[in-house]
Amino acid sequence: MMLIAVGPLVVGAFYFRPLLYAVAPTLLVLLLASWCFRSLTIEVADGVLRWRFGPGWIRKRVSLADVSGAEVVRTNVFEGWGIHYSRFGWLYNISGFDAVAVTLKSGCRFCLGTDEPDRLAAILRSNAGGVPPVLAENV
C-alpha cells in the first residue's frame, strides 16, 4: 500500500524537480511508517500477552490473568490495517483479515491480526485467568 502511495510522488518529483522539495518530507514520513509497521510480533510468555510492531517502538502488553476470552474473527477491507478503533475494539493488524478478538475481565476488547488465529485463540483460552503458559513462542 505504501508503494502505491509513494509511486506517484516519486514519478512526479522525477519530472518536475521543484516538486521534489515538497515531496521529500512526505517520502521520509512514509518510509519511516513502512519501517515501523513492517511486522507485527505477538508473544505469549511468562503470563503475559505482548505484541509489537516492527522494531518495537510501538508495543503493548496484557497480563493473561486479565484475559477472559478470545475468539477467532475476520476483519474486512473497511477496517483495514494498522492501529485504529474497530467493531472489536482497538485493532492491531498489518495484513490480511484473520484476527483474534480478545476480551479482558474489565470488559475491554481489542483485536490482533495474525496468520494463525486458531492457534493464538487456543493459546489465550488455555492460559486465560493467569494459568502458566503452555507455549512461549511467536504466533
C-alpha positions in Angstrom: 0.0 0.0 0.0 2.9 2.3 0.8 4.3 1.7 -2.7 1.0 2.8 -4.2 1.2 6.0 -2.2 4.9 6.6 -2.9 4.9 5.8 -6.7 3.1 8.9 -8.0 5.1 11.1 -5.7 8.4 9.7 -7.0 7.3 9.9 -10.6 6.1 13.5 -10.2 9.3 14.6 -8.5 11.4 13.0 -11.2 9.6 15.0 -14.0 9.2 18.2 -12.0 12.2 18.9 -9.8 10.7 21.7 -7.6 8.1 19.1 -6.5 11.0 17.1 -5.0 11.4 19.7 -2.2 7.7 19.3 -1.3 7.6 15.6 -1.7 10.9 14.7 0.1 9.4 15.2 3.7 6.4 13.1 2.8 8.5 10.3 1.4 10.6 10.3 4.6 7.4 10.0 6.7 6.1 7.2 4.5 9.4 5.3 4.6 9.6 5.6 8.4 5.9 4.4 8.8 6.7 1.5 6.4 9.7 0.5 8.6 7.8 0.9 11.8 4.8 -1.2 10.6 6.7 -3.8 8.6 5.8 -6.6 11.0 3.6 -7.5 14.0 5.1 -9.9 16.5 2.7 -11.5 19.1 4.2 -13.4 22.0 2.6 -15.3 24.9 5.2 -16.0 27.6 5.6 -15.6 31.4 1.9 -15.0 31.9 1.8 -12.0 29.6 0.4 -11.4 26.1 2.7 -9.0 24.2 2.6 -7.5 20.8 4.8 -5.1 18.9 5.2 -3.5 15.5 8.5 -3.6 13.6 11.4 -2.5 15.8 9.3 -2.4 18.9 8.8 1.3 19.3 5.0 0.6 19.2 4.2 -2.1 21.7 1.6 -3.3 24.2 1.2 -6.0 26.8 -1.6 -7.5 28.8 -1.4 -10.0 31.7 -3.0 -13.3 30.9 -4.7 -13.1 34.3 -6.8 -10.2 32.8 -7.9 -12.2 29.7 -11.4 -13.6 30.0 -11.9 -14.8 26.4 -10.5 -15.0 22.9 -12.4 -15.7 19.6 -11.3 -16.0 16.0 -12.8 -13.2 13.9 -12.5 -11.9 10.4 -12.0 -8.2 9.7 -13.0 -6.6 6.5 -11.4 -4.3 4.0 -13.2 -1.2 5.6 -11.4 -2.0 8.9 -8.1 -2.0 7.1 -4.7 -2.3 8.7 -2.6 -0.5 11.2 -3.8 0.6 14.6 -7.3 2.0 15.0 -10.7 1.5 16.6 -12.9 -1.1 15.1 -16.1 -3.1 15.9 -13.8 -5.4 18.0 -12.2 -2.6 20.0 -8.7 -1.5 19.1 -7.4 -3.3 16.1 -3.7 -4.1 15.6 -3.0 -5.5 12.2 -0.5 -5.3 9.3 -2.1 -7.5 6.7 -4.8 -10.0 5.9 -8.2 -10.3 7.6 -7.7 -13.1 10.1 -7.6 -11.9 13.7 -8.3 -12.8 17.3 -10.7 -10.6 19.3 -9.5 -10.6 23.0 -11.9 -9.7 25.8 -10.5 -8.6 29.2 -12.2 -9.2 32.5 -12.8 -5.4 32.6 -14.9 -5.7 29.5 -12.4 -4.0 27.3 -11.8 -5.6 23.9 -9.1 -5.5 21.3 -8.2 -7.4 18.2 -4.8 -8.8 17.0 -4.3 -9.6 13.3 -2.4 -12.9 12.8 -1.7 -15.6 10.2 -2.5 -18.2 12.8 -5.8 -17.1 14.5 -6.9 -20.6 15.6 -3.6 -21.2 17.3 -3.4 -17.9 19.1 -7.0 -18.1 20.3 -6.4 -21.6 21.6 -3.3 -20.5 23.5 -5.1 -17.5 25.0 -8.1 -19.6 26.0 -5.9 -22.2 27.7 -4.0 -19.5 29.5 -6.8 -17.2 30.4 -7.0 -16.3 34.1 -3.3 -16.5 34.7 -2.7 -20.2 34.2 1.0 -20.7 33.5 1.6 -20.6 29.7 2.0 -23.8 27.8 3.7 -22.2 24.9 6.2 -19.4 24.7 6.9 -18.5 21.1 5.9 -16.1 18.4 2.5 -16.7 16.9 
